Amino acid sequence: MKSLWIVLIGVMCMAQPIFAAGPEKTGVKHTPLLKQILAGTADEEVIVWDTDYAPGGINPRHFHPAAITFRVLSGTGVWQEEGKPPVTLHSGDSLFVPAGTTHSHWNPSTTEPLRFLEFIVAEKGKGRSVPQPKTH
């Protein structure tokens, strides 16, 4: 009986972070290409990410305190701003998302990867992604 309690407590401890963490990115790899303070400014920086989504990869609801521009290099991706229909982007397409816009994006393919660049110009430290809880 004591062994059963130890196993149950162990399972509960392992499961807790899963429930507390909320929605998570899956199948997403960000490679930093550039992060530099802009000349003539004290704290404005430009950030460029090379982003790969595995088939089925997703970045759930989030926003950026700064505007972000996406440029698809290969594959097909879907971007959805809160309250708007999804937009499908193909290789060569770009999309501008205003600062503070809650959105999600994903790779709908089950076989092909998606690769795009993310361009952000922001006050230092404000180019990050801020996860948002799921809506029902």
C-alpha positions, 0 to 999 in steps of 0.5 A: 500500500505504501508503494502505491501512495508513493507512485500516486504522489510521484505521478501527481507531482509530475503532472502538476507542471503540465496543468499549471503551464498552460498552452505551450509551443510544440514543434517550434524551433527559433534560431536567432539571426540578429539582435542589435541596438539600433544606431542613434538610440539608447534602447531600441533594438531589431530582432530577427528570428529564423523559425521552423515549425515541424509538421503540425507545429503550433504556437498557441495564443500569444501577443508581442508588446511590439509589432512583428512582421512574418515572411514565409520562406518555405511551406504553408502556415496559418496565422489567426488574429483574435476575432478574425478568420485565419490567414493562410500564407505560402512561401514568399508571403508576408504578414504584419501583426500590430503590437499587442495583437493576440494571435496564434500560428501553426503548420497545418501540414502533416508532412511538410515543415514550415519556415519563416523569418520574424522581424521585430523592432522594439524597445529593448526587452519588449520583443518577446512573446507573451502567452495567453490562456486558451479561450473556450 
